[in-house]
């Protein structure tokens, strides 16, 4: 609630969420916007013959789930975002675009700049881009592909500025000073993912999770940008 209030969510908005995954924020956004006569747009994983099978399965499950109860979720719109995708929404129609813990994946895929550009194109003048992302310590070197999931706040601000955005404010609502950011399987060692082995390998039942449960979820930056009027 505090994160969405910080981004300025209002009932009649058109909101585009990039890569909503299994729909954690969708469970909040779709009912809220439906009751407020707003519009929710999910920019899903890229589709087509070269699509990642796991991402394709997530897309299918997401569309099935959030199309099933029109009274609760309304009629979400589905677009896609990826290296070769078109607009995530008609140009200049969105009030709010959201990047929720997704930027490291786009850095790995080489499409981070495209994400900011596509959001800028979709937003109305004065529209807001909200970014929540696992935060790398400023003294650490930024891995260009963010393999451990952490990104420098200065780098995010740079990407936004290069796309034309103006920085508005930062919030510490998702900060976690316990996060040491040196976990064996990157940020996904922490809740809620809780890896006990490298991604793609079988889970290790002998892995001691107590330290990571004590840390909790990652330290995250929460940044608000605006498309100039």
Secondary structure as a PSIPRED ss2 file (coil, helix, strand):
# PSIPRED VFORMAT (PSIPRED V4.0)

   1 X C   1.000  0.000  0.000
   2 X H   0.000  1.000  0.000
   3 X H   0.000  1.000  0.000
   4 X H   0.000  1.000  0.000
   5 X H   0.000  1.000  0.000
   6 X H   0.000  1.000  0.000
   7 X H   0.000  1.000  0.000
   8 X C   1.000  0.000  0.000
   9 X C   1.000  0.000  0.000
  10 X C   1.000  0.000  0.000
  11 X C   1.000  0.000  0.000
  12 X C   1.000  0.000  0.000
  13 X C   1.000  0.000  0.000
  14 X E   0.000  0.000  1.000
  15 X E   0.000  0.000  1.000
  16 X E   0.000  0.000  1.000
  17 X E   0.000  0.000  1.000
  18 X E   0.000  0.000  1.000
  19 X C   1.000  0.000  0.000
  20 X C   1.000  0.000  0.000
  21 X C   1.000  0.000  0.000
  22 X C   1.000  0.000  0.000
  23 X C   1.000  0.000  0.000
  24 X C   1.000  0.000  0.000
  25 X C   1.000  0.000  0.000
  26 X H   0.000  1.000  0.000
  27 X H   0.000  1.000  0.000
  28 X H   0.000  1.000  0.000
  29 X H   0.000  1.000  0.000
  30 X H   0.000  1.000  0.000
  31 X H   0.000  1.000  0.000
  32 X H   0.000  1.000  0.000
  33 X H   0.000  1.000  0.000
  34 X H   0.000  1.000  0.000
  35 X H   0.000  1.000  0.000
  36 X C   1.000  0.000  0.000
  37 X C   1.000  0.000  0.000
  38 X C   1.000  0.000  0.000
  39 X E   0.000  0.000  1.000
  40 X E   0.000  0.000  1.000
  41 X E   0.000  0.000  1.000
  42 X E   0.000  0.000  1.000
  43 X E   0.000  0.000  1.000
  44 X E   0.000  0.000  1.000
  45 X E   0.000  0.000  1.000
  46 X C   1.000  0.000  0.000
  47 X C   1.000  0.000  0.000
  48 X C   1.000  0.000  0.000
  49 X C   1.000  0.000  0.000
  50 X C   1.000  0.000  0.000
  51 X C   1.000  0.000  0.000
  52 X C   1.000  0.000  0.000
  53 X H   0.000  1.000  0.000
  54 X H   0.000  1.000  0.000
  55 X H   0.000  1.000  0.000
  56 X H   0.000  1.000  0.000
  57 X H   0.000  1.000  0.000
  58 X H   0.000  1.000  0.000
  59 X H   0.000  1.000  0.000
  60 X H   0.000  1.000  0.000
  61 X H   0.000  1.000  0.000
  62 X H   0.000  1.000  0.000
  63 X H   0.000  1.000  0.000
  64 X H   0.000  1.000  0.000
  65 X H   0.000  1.000  0.000
  66 X H   0.000  1.000  0.000
  67 X H   0.000  1.000  0.000
  68 X C   1.000  0.000  0.000
  69 X C   1.000  0.000  0.000
  70 X H   0.000  1.000  0.000
  71 X H   0.000  1.000  0.000
  72 X H   0.000  1.000  0.000
  73 X H   0.000  1.000  0.000
  74 X C   1.000  0.000  0.000
  75 X C   1.000  0.000  0.000
  76 X C   1.000  0.000  0.000
  77 X E   0.000  0.000  1.000
  78 X E   0.000  0.000  1.000
  79 X E   0.000  0.000  1.000
  80 X E   0.000  0.000  1.000
  81 X E   0.000  0.000  1.000
  82 X C   1.000  0.000  0.000
  83 X C   1.000  0.000  0.000
  84 X C   1.000  0.000  0.000
  85 X C   1.000  0.000  0.000
  86 X C   1.000  0.000  0.000
  87 X C   1.000  0.000  0.000
  88 X C   1.000  0.000  0.000
  89 X C   1.000  0.000  0.000
  90 X C   1.000  0.000  0.000
  91 X C   1.000  0.000  0.000
  92 X C   1.000  0.000  0.000
  93 X C   1.000  0.000  0.000
  94 X E   0.000  0.000  1.000
  95 X E   0.000  0.000  1.000
  96 X E   0.000  0.000  1.000
  97 X E   0.000  0.000  1.000
  98 X E   0.000  0.000  1.000
  99 X E   0.000  0.000  1.000
 100 X E   0.000  0.000  1.000
 101 X C   1.000  0.000  0.000
 102 X C   1.000  0.000  0.000
 103 X H   0.000  1.000  0.000
 104 X H   0.000  1.000  0.000
 105 X H   0.000  1.000  0.000
 106 X H   0.000  1.000  0.000
 107 X H   0.000  1.000  0.000
 108 X H   0.000  1.000  0.000
 109 X H   0.000  1.000  0.000
 110 X C   1.000  0.000  0.000
 111 X C   1.000  0.000  0.000
 112 X H   0.000  1.000  0.000
 113 X H   0.000  1.000  0.000
 114 X H   0.000  1.000  0.000
 115 X H   0.000  1.000  0.000
 116 X H   0.000  1.000  0.000
 117 X H   0.000  1.000  0.000
 118 X H   0.000  1.000  0.000
 119 X H   0.000  1.000  0.000
 120 X H   0.000  1.000  0.000
 121 X H   0.000  1.000  0.000
 122 X H   0.000  1.000  0.000
 123 X E   0.000  0.000  1.000
 124 X E   0.000  0.000  1.000
 125 X E   0.000  0.000  1.000
 126 X E   0.000  0.000  1.000
 127 X E   0.000  0.000  1.000
 128 X E   0.000  0.000  1.000
 129 X E   0.000  0.000  1.000
 130 X E   0.000  0.000  1.000
 131 X E   0.000  0.000  1.000
 132 X E   0.000  0.000  1.000
 133 X E   0.000  0.000  1.000
 134 X E   0.000  0.000  1.000
 135 X E   0.000  0.000  1.000
 136 X E   0.000  0.000  1.000
 137 X C   1.000  0.000  0.000
 138 X C   1.000  0.000  0.000
 139 X C   1.000  0.000  0.000
 140 X C   1.000  0.000  0.000
 141 X C   1.000  0.000  0.000
 142 X C   1.000  0.000  0.000
 143 X C   1.000  0.000  0.000
 144 X C   1.000  0.000  0.000
 145 X C   1.000  0.000  0.000
 146 X C   1.000  0.000  0.000
 147 X C   1.000  0.000  0.000
 148 X C   1.000  0.000  0.000
 149 X C   1.000  0.000  0.000
 150 X C   1.000  0.000  0.000
 151 X E   0.000  0.000  1.000
 152 X E   0.000  0.000  1.000
 153 X H   0.000  1.000  0.000
 154 X H   0.000  1.000  0.000
 155 X H   0.000  1.000  0.000
 156 X H   0.000  1.000  0.000
 157 X H   0.000  1.000  0.000
 158 X H   0.000  1.000  0.000
 159 X H   0.000  1.000  0.000
 160 X H   0.000  1.000  0.000
 161 X H   0.000  1.000  0.000
 162 X H   0.000  1.000  0.000
 163 X H   0.000  1.000  0.000
 164 X C   1.000  0.000  0.000
 165 X E   0.000  0.000  1.000
 166 X E   0.000  0.000  1.000
 167 X E   0.000  0.000  1.000
 168 X E   0.000  0.000  1.000
 169 X E   0.000  0.000  1.000
 170 X E   0.000  0.000  1.000
 171 X E   0.000  0.000  1.000
 172 X C   1.000  0.000  0.000
 173 X C   1.000  0.000  0.000
 174 X C   1.000  0.000  0.000
 175 X C   1.000  0.000  0.000
 176 X C   1.000  0.000  0.000
 177 X C   1.000  0.000  0.000
 178 X C   1.000  0.000  0.000
 179 X C   1.000  0.000  0.000
 180 X C   1.000  0.000  0.000
 181 X C   1.000  0.000  0.000
 182 X C   1.000  0.000  0.000
 183 X C   1.000  0.000  0.000
 184 X C   1.000  0.000  0.000
 185 X C   1.000  0.000  0.000
 186 X H   0.000  1.000  0.000
 187 X H   0.000  1.000  0.000
 188 X H   0.000  1.000  0.000
 189 X H   0.000  1.000  0.000
 190 X C   1.000  0.000  0.000
 191 X C   1.000  0.000  0.000
 192 X C   1.000  0.000  0.000
 193 X C   1.000  0.000  0.000
 194 X C   1.000  0.000  0.000
 195 X C   1.000  0.000  0.000
 196 X C   1.000  0.000  0.000
 197 X C   1.000  0.000  0.000
 198 X C   1.000  0.000  0.000
 199 X C   1.000  0.000  0.000
 200 X C   1.000  0.000  0.000
 201 X C   1.000  0.000  0.000
 202 X C   1.000  0.000  0.000
 203 X C   1.000  0.000  0.000
 204 X C   1.000  0.000  0.000
 205 X C   1.000  0.000  0.000
 206 X C   1.000  0.000  0.000
 207 X C   1.000  0.000  0.000
 208 X C   1.000  0.000  0.000
 209 X C   1.000  0.000  0.000
 210 X H   0.000  1.000  0.000
 211 X H   0.000  1.000  0.000
 212 X H   0.000  1.000  0.000
 213 X H   0.000  1.000  0.000
 214 X H   0.000  1.000  0.000
 215 X H   0.000  1.000  0.000
 216 X C   1.000  0.000  0.000
 217 X C   1.000  0.000  0.000
 218 X C   1.000  0.000  0.000
 219 X C   1.000  0.000  0.000
 220 X E   0.000  0.000  1.000
 221 X E   0.000  0.000  1.000
 222 X E   0.000  0.000  1.000
 223 X E   0.000  0.000  1.000
 224 X E   0.000  0.000  1.000
 225 X E   0.000  0.000  1.000
 226 X E   0.000  0.000  1.000
 227 X E   0.000  0.000  1.000
 228 X C   1.000  0.000  0.000
 229 X C   1.000  0.000  0.000
